[in-house]
Amino acid sequence: MKYFDREIVRPQIGLAYGAGMVEFAEINQNLIDYIELPFEQLRHSPSVGEIQQNVPIVLHCASLSVAGFVPPDDIVVDSINHSAIQTRTPWIGEHLAYVSADPVSEKLGGRGEPVSLTYTLCPQLSETTLNRVVENLSALKPYFPVPLILENSPQYFQVPGSTMRMTEFISEITDRCDVNLLLDLSHFVITAYNQGLDAFLELERFPLDRVIEVHISGMSVQSGIAWDDHSMPASSIVFDLLERLLASTRPRALTFEYNWSPDFPTSLLTSHVKRARDLMGVA
């Protein structure tokens, strides 16, 4: 089996799991170092882990509800731990978001059980949520053989009750606990666009020294709102931000999330991967 080389110094380039991406990685081993595989996919279809025979795996996750007030089920935590050991992932990327909510009142027809939202949601950016994130990370850390790294959520609207910007929120988290980051540059651009902020100025406020991995994907704008879109290529501003980021720090990994369309152009994927490898100084 092949594994992500935890001792290697040079940055590594990977692809998010999706139609055609494993085949591309196997054919282009000179360009692609790993596949980023969702824990949820591995849990649903354990056989997908067999790609590890040919391509190393980095584990991604959307099940721990790190920014939520309903803790994950013990079975889920144990399963993530097992997957981390199985894949020998160097870290577990997890969304700074929540996927479970408090039970709906029985008076309103609820069953008294936590509500599974099936989709990661950006939390309220407040002191209350900050404290909860720190508590959650402290509780979860002992369960895993590798570090959790937190991915910034895309912010599609101003979450009610928020008292700070996303960059301030994340900076406070890294100040209060020992955690590194997965900087999704497309999420970053989406948040800046939807909040009317300058993405380059916001990047200067971000704790770049904590960035271990970078995500790159596309976005689409509908009715004046920017949305995450993994079927689209990254815009020029994403690569401009990547250059600005690399002037300050050197992440260990960069993952292209072009995994929503089976028809994503191979030639475009190749050119973007080569551009990233050149920017990151990967031979």
N, C-alpha and C positions, 0 to 999 in steps of 0.2 A: 504493500500500500504506500501511496505517496502522502506526505504531510506537509503543511505549511512550515517552512524552516524557521523555527523560533530564534535561532541564533544568527540568521543572516542579517547583514548590515544594510544592504541596498533596499530601497523601497520595492514593493511588489505590486503588480497590477492584476486585478481580477474582474470577473463578471458576475452579476447577480444571476441566480439560477432562473432559467426560462427556456422556452422553445428554441432549439438550435444553439444555445450558448455552450453547452457541454461539448457538442461536436466541434464548435468553433475553437474552443480551448484545446481540445485534443489535437486538432489539425495545426494550431498555431501555438505550440508550446514555447516557441521563442518569444511570443508576445504576451501570453496569459500565464500567470503563476498560480491562480486558484479560482475556485468557484465559491461565491458566497451563497450558502444554502439556508433557507428559512427553517428554523426548528419545526414550525408547524407543518411544513411540507414533509420533513423527515419523519415526524410523528405519524402523519397520515399514511405515508407510503415509505416504510422503512427500507425498501429495496433501493430507493434513490441514493442511499448512502454508498452504494456500490461504485458510484462515480469516483470515489476516493481511490480506487484501484489505479486510475489514470491521472486524476487531477486532485490536488489538495483542496480541502474544504475549510472555509471560515464560516462559523455559525452565526446566523442572525436570528433575532427573536422579536416577537410582538405579543408576548403572553404574560410578562411579569408585572405589568401595570405599575411601573416604578413611581409614576407621578399620581397614583390613585390612592383612595382611602379604603379600598377593599383588597386585602392581600390575596395573592395567587394561591390556588389550591395546592396542597402539599404534593399531590400526584404530579401536577404540572412541574413543580420545582424539581422533583426527583427525576422526571423524564428529561428535563433540560440538562441536569447534571450528567445523566447517562449519555446524552447526545454529545456533550462537551468531551467526555472521556472517549467515546467511540470515535469521534472525528479528529481528536487531538487538535482542536481549534486553538489558536493562540489567544483568543479572547472571545467574549460573547457580546455582540453588538445588540443593544436593546434601546427601544424608543423611549425618549423622555416624554411619556404620555400615559394614558390609562385606557384599559380595555374592559374594566368591570366597574359597575356603579352600585350604589346602595340599593337595597330592595325597594320595589314600589310598594307603597302602603297597601295592606290588605283591603282597606276601605276603598281603594281605587282599583281593586281587582288583582292586586299583586299576590304572589305566593309566599312572600316573606323571605325569598332567596335573592342573592345578588344578581344583578342584571348583566349578562354578557353582551357587550356592545358589538362584538365581532370586528371592530375596527379601532385602531389606535386614535385617540383624540387628544388634541393639545389641551393641557390643563390650564386652570386659572393661574396666572403668573403673579403670585402673592406670597407674603411671608408665611402664611398658613401652609401653602403647598410646598414651599421650600423646606420647612421643618419636616413635613411628611416624607419628601424625597430622601432627605438625610436619614431619617429613621428607617425607611424601606431599604436603602442601600446597606445600612449597617446590619439589618436583619438578614438580608439575602447573601451578602458577601461570603459567609462561612460555608455555604452550601455548594460552591462551585470551585473547580480546580484551577480555573483561570479567571482573570479580571472581567468584570462587566464594564463596557464602555457605553456612554450615553449618546444617543443620536438626537439632534435638535428636530423638533416637530415643525411641519409647515403650519403657519398661522393664517387661516383663511378669513378670520374676523377677530375683532377685539373681544376676547373672552370676558364676560361680565365679572366684575370684582377684581380684575387684574390691576396691579399697581406699579408694574415695571415692564420694561421691554424684554424681549427674549434674550438679548445679549447680557443684560444685567442679571436676569434670572439664572442663566447658566454660569456666569462668572461667580455668583454667590454660592452656587452649588459646589463648584470646584474649590472655592475658598473654605468651605465648611467640611468637606470630606475629601478623601484621597480617591478621586475617580478621574479617569481620562475620557476622552470624547471621540465620537464619530461625527465629523462635521459634514452634513449633507449640504453641499453648496447650492443645490437646486432648491431645497427647502429654505435655505437662507435667503435666496433671491426672491422666492415666493413671499416669504414673510415681509421682507423689505418693501416689495411692490404693493402688497395689500395694506401695509401700515403707512405707506407714504414716506418711507425712510430711504436714506442713501446707503446702499448696500456696502459701498467701500468704506464709509465712515463707521458703519456698524461692525465691519470686519476688524477695524482697528480696536474696537472695544471687546472683541471676543478673546477668550483665553487660548490663544493659538498654540501656546507651549504644551497644552494638554491634548492636542489633536493627534490621535494614533492612526485613524483611518479617515478617508474622504469618500463621499458618495457623489456621483455625477449622474444626472438624468435630465430629461426634458421637462417642459412645462407648457401649459396651454392657458390662454386667457379667454374666459367666457363671461359675458355681461359685466366686464370690468374687474373680474376677480381672477387672479392667477391660481392655477391648480397644478398639482403634481401630475406628471404624465410620462410614464416610462415607455410609451410607444414613440415618443418624440426625441430627437437628438438634443443635446445640451445647447443652449444659446451661447452667443459669443461672450456675454457678460459672465457666464459661469467659468469659462476658461480664463477670462481676465482676472476674476477673483482667485482662481487657482494660482495664477502667476504671482499675484500679490501675497497669497498665503505662503507660497514656496520661498518668497524672499525673506520670510521670518522664521519658518520652521520646516522640518522635513518629516512628514508623516511616514509611517511604516507601510501603509497600503492605500491604494486607490481603487475603488470599485465602480465600474460602469453599470448602471441600472437601466439597461435598454431591453427589458425583459417582458413587456406587455404585448408585443406584437411578434408573431412568428415570421413576419415579412420585413423585419428591420433590415435595411440594406447592409450586406456584408462589407461592401466597399467603404461605406461611411463608418461602420464600427471599426474597421481596420485603421482608417485614417485617424479617428479620434484616439484610439489606443496608442498609436504611434506618436501622436502629438503629446499625449500625457507622458509617455515614456521619455520623450525628449525633454519635456519641461522638468521632469523629476530626476533627470540624469541617469536613467536606467539603461544600461548597455543592451 
